[in-house]
Amino acid sequence: MEIKKLPNILSENIVVKSRIFTVQAQKLEFSNGTQVDYERLIGHPDGAVLIVPMLDEDTLLLIREYSAGVGRYELGFPKGKIDPGETWLDACQRECIEEIGYRPQRVDYLDKVCLAAGYMDHHTHLVLVRDLMPEQAEGDEPEPLEVVPWKLSDWPALLAQASFSEGRAYAALFLMLQKLGKI
């Protein structure tokens, strides 16, 4: 496969910056001379973690929390941004303790994915955690999260849930199933 030459960046500037989002405008010139204006979301430089916690060999722990992007409560996996000075492993441990009340003793890195490569510079580390030990800490959620046990053997029914719709959660579920030899 031929590797294409990257376009030349003619200009870049920040259009909007909020507490969460930074929108950057870019003017690019491709090798054929075509010039295009792009906008992209600049993510947190360290990214985020999304964790698949297993309470035992056949029980996943999901959370139900309000998701402002879709305006409803979503069923998904614990997740959060990697804070300054943290590694993905540190963030994984912290988010598990804060969101599901357990510290994982066994952590398996599954993969790193981007959310929307066409317009967003953001990545998420997908992690499988097991051998959970009870431990709690206050998190940054505006309300207590509902922890929902789900039988791993019933994963097809999870996919049928309208409230289980996040692409990162789908990717993590399938990578976990593959790692465990379930598919």
C-alpha positions as CSV (number, residue, x, y, z in Angstrom):
1,M,0.0,0.0,0.0
2,E,1.4,3.4,-1.0
3,I,1.7,6.0,1.8
4,K,0.4,9.3,0.6
5,K,2.3,12.5,1.3
6,L,0.6,14.5,4.1
7,P,-0.9,17.8,3.1
8,N,0.9,21.0,3.8
9,I,-0.5,23.1,6.7
10,L,-0.8,26.6,5.4
11,S,-2.4,28.0,8.6
12,E,-3.8,27.0,11.9
13,N,-5.7,29.0,14.5
14,I,-8.0,28.5,17.5
15,V,-11.5,29.5,16.6
16,V,-13.3,28.7,19.9
17,K,-12.1,27.5,23.3
18,S,-14.4,26.4,26.1
19,R,-13.8,24.6,29.4
20,I,-14.0,21.3,27.5
21,F,-13.6,21.9,23.8
22,T,-11.0,23.6,21.6
23,V,-11.9,24.1,17.9
24,Q,-9.0,24.7,15.6
25,A,-9.3,25.9,12.0
26,Q,-6.8,24.6,9.5
27,K,-6.0,25.5,5.9
28,L,-4.4,22.6,4.1
29,E,-2.9,22.2,0.7
30,F,-2.9,18.6,-0.8
31,S,-0.2,17.3,-3.1
32,N,-2.5,17.9,-6.1
33,G,-2.7,21.6,-5.3
34,T,-6.2,21.5,-3.8
35,Q,-6.6,23.8,-0.8
36,V,-9.2,23.0,1.8
37,D,-10.4,24.6,5.1
38,Y,-10.9,22.1,7.9
39,E,-12.1,22.4,11.5
40,R,-11.2,19.9,14.1
41,L,-11.7,19.4,17.8
42,I,-8.5,19.3,19.8
43,G,-8.8,16.8,22.7
44,H,-7.0,16.5,26.0
45,P,-3.4,15.6,25.1
46,D,-3.3,12.5,27.4
47,G,-6.7,11.3,26.3
48,A,-9.1,9.2,28.3
49,V,-9.7,5.7,29.6
50,L,-12.7,3.4,29.2
51,I,-12.7,0.4,31.5
52,V,-14.4,-3.0,31.1
53,P,-14.6,-4.3,34.8
54,M,-15.3,-8.0,35.4
55,L,-16.6,-8.8,38.9
56,D,-16.2,-12.5,38.2
57,E,-15.7,-14.7,35.1
58,D,-19.3,-14.1,33.9
59,T,-20.2,-10.7,35.4
60,L,-19.5,-7.3,33.9
61,L,-20.0,-4.1,35.8
62,L,-21.7,-1.3,33.8
63,I,-22.7,2.1,34.9
64,R,-25.8,4.1,34.1
65,E,-25.2,7.9,33.9
66,Y,-26.6,10.9,32.2
67,S,-24.9,11.7,28.9
68,A,-25.4,15.3,27.8
69,G,-24.4,14.6,24.3
70,V,-27.4,12.4,23.6
71,G,-29.6,13.9,26.3
72,R,-30.4,10.7,28.2
73,Y,-29.1,8.1,30.6
74,E,-26.7,5.7,29.0
75,L,-25.6,2.3,30.0
76,G,-21.9,1.9,29.5
77,F,-18.5,1.3,31.1
78,P,-16.7,3.5,33.6
79,K,-14.6,6.1,31.8
80,G,-12.9,9.4,32.3
81,K,-10.1,11.7,31.2
82,I,-6.6,11.2,32.2
83,D,-5.7,14.0,34.6
84,P,-2.4,15.9,34.3
85,G,0.4,13.8,35.7
86,E,-1.5,10.6,35.4
87,T,-0.8,7.6,33.2
88,W,-3.6,5.6,31.6
89,L,-3.1,3.0,34.4
90,D,-3.4,5.7,37.1
91,A,-6.6,7.0,35.6
92,C,-8.0,3.5,35.2
93,Q,-7.4,2.7,38.9
94,R,-8.9,6.1,40.0
95,E,-12.0,5.9,37.7
96,C,-12.7,2.3,38.9
97,I,-12.6,3.3,42.5
98,E,-14.7,6.4,42.0
99,E,-17.3,5.0,39.6
100,I,-17.8,1.4,40.6
101,G,-16.3,1.2,44.1
102,Y,-13.6,-1.3,43.3
103,R,-9.8,-1.3,42.8
104,P,-8.6,-3.7,40.1
105,Q,-5.8,-6.0,40.9
106,R,-5.4,-7.3,37.3
107,V,-5.3,-4.8,34.4
108,D,-5.1,-5.8,30.7
109,Y,-4.6,-3.1,28.1
110,L,-6.8,-3.8,25.1
111,D,-6.1,-1.0,22.6
112,K,-6.1,2.8,22.0
113,V,-8.9,4.1,19.7
114,C,-9.8,7.5,18.3
115,L,-13.4,8.8,18.4
116,A,-13.8,10.4,15.0
117,A,-10.5,10.7,13.2
118,G,-11.9,12.9,10.4
119,Y,-12.5,15.9,12.7
120,M,-11.3,15.1,16.3
121,D,-7.9,14.7,17.9
122,H,-8.8,12.6,20.9
123,H,-7.9,9.0,21.9
124,T,-9.2,6.6,24.5
125,H,-7.3,3.7,26.1
126,L,-9.5,0.6,26.4
127,V,-8.8,-1.5,29.4
128,L,-10.0,-4.8,30.9
129,V,-9.9,-5.1,34.7
130,R,-10.4,-8.1,36.9
131,D,-9.8,-9.3,40.5
132,L,-11.7,-6.4,41.9
133,M,-11.2,-5.4,45.6
134,P,-13.8,-3.1,47.3
135,E,-12.5,0.5,47.6
136,Q,-14.4,3.8,47.3
137,A,-13.6,7.4,46.7
138,E,-15.6,10.4,45.8
139,G,-15.6,11.2,42.1
140,D,-16.6,14.2,40.0
141,E,-20.0,13.0,38.9
142,P,-23.0,15.3,39.7
143,E,-25.0,12.4,41.1
144,P,-24.3,8.9,42.3
145,L,-23.8,6.4,39.4
146,E,-25.9,3.3,39.2
147,V,-23.7,0.2,38.9
148,V,-25.4,-2.4,36.8
149,P,-24.1,-6.0,36.9
150,W,-24.5,-7.8,33.5
151,K,-23.8,-11.4,32.6
152,L,-21.1,-11.7,30.1
153,S,-22.8,-14.7,28.6
154,D,-25.7,-12.3,27.8
155,W,-23.6,-9.8,25.8
156,P,-25.8,-10.0,22.7
157,A,-28.7,-8.6,24.8
158,L,-26.5,-5.8,25.9
159,L,-26.0,-4.8,22.3
160,A,-29.8,-4.8,21.9
161,Q,-30.2,-2.1,24.6
162,A,-31.0,1.2,23.0
163,S,-29.2,2.9,25.9
164,F,-25.9,1.0,25.2
165,S,-24.9,3.0,22.2
166,E,-21.4,4.5,22.6
167,G,-19.0,3.3,19.9
168,R,-16.1,3.1,22.4
169,A,-18.1,0.8,24.6
170,Y,-18.8,-1.5,21.6
171,A,-15.2,-1.6,20.7
172,A,-14.1,-2.4,24.3
173,L,-16.8,-5.1,24.6
174,F,-15.6,-6.9,21.4
175,L,-11.9,-6.5,22.2
176,M,-12.6,-8.0,25.7
177,L,-14.7,-10.9,24.2
178,Q,-11.9,-11.6,21.7
179,K,-9.2,-11.5,24.5
180,L,-11.2,-13.9,26.6
181,G,-11.8,-16.3,23.6
182,K,-15.6,-15.8,23.7
183,I,-15.8,-14.9,20.0
